[in-house]
Amino acid sequence: MDGGLRCEIVKDLMPLYVDGMVSDVSRGSVEEHLAHCAECKEVYQNMVYDIEMEKRPSEVQDVKRFLKKTKNMYLSYGLGILSLVAMLVCMIVDLAINRGITWSLIVGTAVMSVDALVYVLSACKKDKGIIAMAVMSIGTACLLFVVQITRYYLMGAGTFWIFRYGVPILLLWLGVLWVPVLLRRAFKWGIWDQVAVFMLLVIAGNYVTRLITGDYVWEDVCHMRAFAGNALGEMIGAAVFWITGRVKKWRR
């Protein structure tokens, strides 16, 4: 050390010096001391390195967030442009062949439903699964109504089945999809229990669907051949998933 500041004083001033919180006189004295004291200079370099390492993760996270946001933006714009081009091409072909808007309306609705689902999956951060299922449910309902309107009113084909068959079956299978998800969310179930409940609900969904469409009568529900063909596989699968869930839980 030279005739300037003592090492103990310089080390006490070091945090303030690194943060730029000292006066010009103190800064000059510290810099003069560092020019001649190897020990204090090493302390200074280590302190600067530690501060840079603390700042670096936040900077890296900022860059990653920016890149992710940019990627999602280009994905959304690219998908939107491609979808618009596809719908315009379908509309032009439909007008040229059928002299009107018919099947291209169905294609456009399906494309917009998929675009909405992709946007939700890329933009949402919390409750992504629930929101995606809600968007998918709304999109499926819209597509069902568009199919009915297009075929019955615009194309003059088929019958008006939307309220007799379409809506009841849609609500039935949306329930089959939603109930396991809501039960898992409410009771903190594992994926194995969720799949087991889903497969049991599929059995009920198959029976009720055939009852709605008239393929079954109530006597067929208890028929052993019908049970083997429509429920046995799902019941075995549900049992396998439930047992697997119990085994994994016990291992923990």
C-alpha positions as CSV (number, residue, x, y, z in Angstrom):
1,M,0.0,0.0,0.0
2,D,1.2,3.6,-0.7
3,G,0.7,6.7,1.5
4,G,-3.0,7.0,0.5
5,L,-6.0,5.3,2.0
6,R,-5.6,2.1,4.0
7,C,-6.9,-1.2,2.6
8,E,-9.6,-1.5,5.3
9,I,-11.0,1.9,4.4
10,V,-10.9,1.1,0.7
11,K,-12.7,-2.2,1.2
12,D,-15.4,-0.4,3.3
13,L,-15.9,2.1,0.4
14,M,-15.8,-0.5,-2.3
15,P,-19.6,-1.3,-2.5
16,L,-20.3,2.4,-2.7
17,Y,-17.5,2.9,-5.3
18,V,-18.8,0.1,-7.5
19,D,-22.4,1.5,-7.3
20,G,-21.1,5.0,-8.1
21,M,-22.3,6.4,-4.8
22,V,-19.0,8.1,-3.7
23,S,-17.8,11.7,-4.2
24,D,-15.3,12.6,-6.8
25,V,-12.6,13.0,-4.2
26,S,-13.3,9.6,-2.7
27,R,-13.4,8.0,-6.2
28,G,-10.0,9.5,-7.0
29,S,-8.5,8.2,-3.8
30,V,-9.9,4.7,-4.3
31,E,-8.8,4.6,-7.9
32,E,-5.3,5.7,-6.9
33,H,-5.2,3.0,-4.2
34,L,-6.4,0.3,-6.7
35,A,-3.6,1.3,-9.1
36,H,-1.0,0.2,-6.5
37,C,-2.7,-2.4,-4.4
38,A,-3.1,-5.8,-6.0
39,E,-5.2,-7.2,-3.1
40,C,-7.8,-4.5,-3.2
41,K,-7.9,-4.6,-7.0
42,E,-8.7,-8.3,-6.8
43,V,-11.5,-7.6,-4.3
44,Y,-12.9,-4.9,-6.7
45,Q,-12.8,-7.2,-9.7
46,N,-14.6,-10.0,-7.8
47,M,-17.3,-7.6,-6.7
48,V,-17.8,-6.3,-10.2
49,Y,-18.0,-9.9,-11.6
50,D,-20.6,-10.9,-8.9
51,I,-22.8,-7.9,-9.8
52,E,-22.6,-8.7,-13.5
53,M,-23.5,-12.3,-12.9
54,E,-26.6,-11.2,-10.8
55,K,-27.7,-8.9,-13.6
56,R,-27.1,-11.4,-16.4
57,P,-30.0,-13.9,-15.7
58,S,-32.5,-11.1,-15.8
59,E,-31.1,-9.8,-19.1
60,V,-31.2,-13.3,-20.5
61,Q,-34.8,-13.7,-19.4
62,D,-35.7,-10.4,-21.0
63,V,-34.2,-11.6,-24.3
64,K,-36.0,-15.0,-24.1
65,R,-39.3,-13.2,-23.4
66,F,-38.7,-10.9,-26.4
67,L,-37.8,-13.8,-28.7
68,K,-40.9,-15.8,-27.6
69,K,-43.2,-12.8,-28.0
70,T,-41.7,-12.2,-31.5
71,K,-42.1,-15.9,-32.5
72,N,-45.7,-15.9,-31.3
73,M,-46.4,-12.7,-33.2
74,Y,-45.0,-14.0,-36.5
75,L,-46.8,-17.4,-35.9
76,S,-50.1,-15.6,-35.4
77,Y,-49.6,-13.3,-38.4
78,G,-48.4,-16.1,-40.6
79,L,-51.2,-18.4,-39.7
80,G,-53.8,-15.6,-40.2
81,I,-52.5,-14.8,-43.7
82,L,-52.4,-18.5,-44.7
83,S,-55.9,-19.0,-43.4
84,L,-57.2,-15.9,-45.2
85,V,-55.6,-17.1,-48.5
86,A,-57.1,-20.6,-48.0
87,M,-60.6,-19.3,-47.3
88,L,-60.4,-16.9,-50.3
89,V,-59.3,-19.7,-52.6
90,C,-62.2,-22.0,-51.4
91,M,-64.7,-19.2,-51.8
92,I,-63.5,-18.5,-55.4
93,V,-63.7,-22.2,-56.3
94,D,-67.1,-22.5,-54.6
95,L,-68.5,-19.5,-56.5
96,A,-67.1,-20.7,-59.8
97,I,-68.5,-24.3,-59.4
98,N,-71.7,-23.8,-57.4
99,R,-72.5,-20.1,-58.3
100,G,-72.8,-19.4,-54.6
101,I,-71.3,-19.8,-51.1
102,T,-71.9,-23.4,-50.0
103,W,-69.2,-25.7,-48.7
104,S,-66.6,-22.9,-48.5
105,L,-68.6,-21.5,-45.6
106,I,-68.0,-24.8,-43.7
107,V,-64.3,-24.7,-44.5
108,G,-64.0,-21.1,-43.4
109,T,-65.7,-21.8,-40.1
110,A,-63.4,-24.8,-39.5
111,V,-60.3,-22.7,-40.3
112,M,-61.3,-19.9,-38.0
113,S,-61.9,-22.3,-35.2
114,V,-58.5,-23.8,-35.6
115,D,-56.9,-20.4,-35.8
116,A,-58.6,-19.3,-32.5
117,L,-57.4,-22.5,-30.8
118,V,-53.8,-22.0,-32.0
119,Y,-53.9,-18.3,-30.8
120,V,-55.1,-19.3,-27.4
121,L,-52.5,-22.0,-27.0
122,S,-49.7,-19.5,-27.9
123,A,-51.0,-16.4,-26.1
124,C,-52.5,-17.7,-22.8
125,K,-50.2,-18.3,-19.8
126,K,-52.6,-19.4,-17.1
127,D,-55.4,-22.0,-17.4
128,K,-54.3,-22.7,-20.9
129,G,-56.0,-26.1,-21.0
130,I,-59.4,-24.8,-19.7
131,I,-59.4,-21.9,-22.1
132,A,-58.4,-24.0,-25.0
133,M,-61.2,-26.5,-24.3
134,A,-63.7,-23.6,-24.1
135,V,-62.6,-22.3,-27.4
136,M,-62.7,-25.7,-28.9
137,S,-66.2,-26.3,-27.6
138,I,-67.5,-23.0,-29.0
139,G,-65.8,-23.6,-32.3
140,T,-67.4,-27.1,-32.6
141,A,-70.8,-25.8,-31.8
142,C,-70.4,-23.0,-34.4
143,L,-69.2,-25.5,-37.0
144,L,-72.2,-27.8,-36.3
145,F,-74.7,-25.0,-36.9
146,V,-72.9,-23.9,-40.0
147,V,-73.0,-27.4,-41.4
148,Q,-76.7,-27.6,-40.8
149,I,-77.4,-24.2,-42.3
150,T,-75.2,-24.8,-45.3
151,R,-76.5,-28.2,-46.2
152,Y,-80.2,-27.5,-45.5
153,Y,-80.7,-23.9,-46.6
154,L,-77.9,-23.2,-49.1
155,M,-77.4,-26.6,-50.7
156,G,-81.0,-28.0,-50.2
157,A,-79.7,-31.3,-49.0
158,G,-80.5,-33.5,-46.0
159,T,-83.0,-32.8,-43.2
160,F,-83.2,-30.3,-40.4
161,W,-81.5,-32.4,-37.6
162,I,-79.7,-29.8,-35.6
163,F,-82.0,-29.6,-32.6
164,R,-83.2,-33.2,-32.7
165,Y,-79.8,-34.9,-33.0
166,G,-77.0,-32.3,-33.3
167,V,-77.4,-30.2,-30.1
168,P,-78.1,-33.1,-27.7
169,I,-75.2,-35.2,-29.0
170,L,-72.9,-32.2,-28.9
171,L,-73.8,-31.3,-25.3
172,L,-73.4,-35.0,-24.4
173,W,-69.9,-35.3,-25.7
174,L,-68.8,-31.9,-24.5
175,G,-69.9,-33.2,-21.0
176,V,-67.8,-36.3,-21.5
177,L,-64.8,-34.1,-22.3
178,W,-65.4,-31.5,-19.6
179,V,-66.4,-33.6,-16.6
180,P,-63.0,-35.3,-16.2
181,V,-61.1,-32.0,-16.6
182,L,-63.3,-30.3,-14.0
183,L,-63.0,-33.2,-11.6
184,R,-59.3,-33.3,-11.9
185,R,-59.1,-29.5,-11.3
186,A,-61.4,-29.7,-8.2
187,F,-59.9,-32.8,-6.5
188,K,-56.3,-32.5,-7.8
189,W,-56.5,-35.9,-9.6
190,G,-53.6,-37.3,-11.6
191,I,-53.8,-37.9,-15.3
192,W,-54.4,-41.6,-14.8
193,D,-57.6,-41.1,-12.8
194,Q,-58.8,-38.5,-15.3
195,V,-58.4,-40.9,-18.2
196,A,-60.1,-43.7,-16.3
197,V,-63.1,-41.4,-15.6
198,F,-63.1,-40.3,-19.2
199,M,-63.3,-43.9,-20.5
200,L,-66.2,-44.7,-18.2
201,L,-68.0,-41.6,-19.5
202,V,-67.3,-42.8,-23.1
203,I,-69.3,-45.9,-22.3
204,A,-72.3,-43.8,-21.2
205,G,-71.8,-41.5,-24.2
206,N,-71.9,-44.3,-26.7
207,Y,-75.1,-45.7,-25.2
208,V,-76.9,-42.3,-25.0
209,T,-75.8,-41.4,-28.5
210,R,-77.3,-44.5,-29.9
211,L,-80.5,-44.0,-27.9
212,I,-80.8,-40.4,-29.3
213,T,-80.2,-41.6,-32.9
214,G,-82.6,-44.5,-32.5
215,D,-80.0,-47.2,-33.1
216,Y,-80.8,-48.6,-29.6
217,V,-83.8,-49.2,-27.5
218,W,-83.6,-49.5,-23.7
219,E,-83.7,-53.3,-23.9
220,D,-80.5,-53.3,-25.9
221,V,-78.6,-51.5,-23.1
222,C,-78.6,-54.6,-20.9
223,H,-77.9,-57.1,-23.8
224,M,-74.7,-58.9,-23.2
225,R,-73.5,-58.8,-26.8
226,A,-74.1,-55.0,-26.9
227,F,-72.2,-54.6,-23.7
228,A,-69.2,-56.6,-25.0
229,G,-69.1,-54.6,-28.2
230,N,-69.6,-51.1,-26.7
231,A,-68.4,-51.2,-23.1
232,L,-66.1,-54.1,-22.3
233,G,-62.9,-52.6,-23.8
234,E,-63.5,-49.2,-22.2
235,M,-64.1,-50.8,-18.8
236,I,-60.9,-52.8,-19.0
237,G,-59.0,-49.7,-20.1
238,A,-60.5,-47.6,-17.2
239,A,-59.5,-50.3,-14.7
240,V,-55.9,-50.4,-16.1
241,F,-55.5,-46.6,-15.9
242,W,-57.0,-46.5,-12.4
243,I,-54.7,-49.3,-11.1
244,T,-51.7,-47.6,-12.7
245,G,-52.6,-44.4,-11.0
246,R,-52.8,-46.2,-7.6
247,V,-49.4,-47.9,-8.1
248,K,-47.7,-44.6,-9.0
249,K,-49.3,-42.9,-6.0
250,W,-48.1,-45.7,-3.7
251,R,-44.5,-45.5,-5.1
252,R,-44.4,-41.9,-4.1
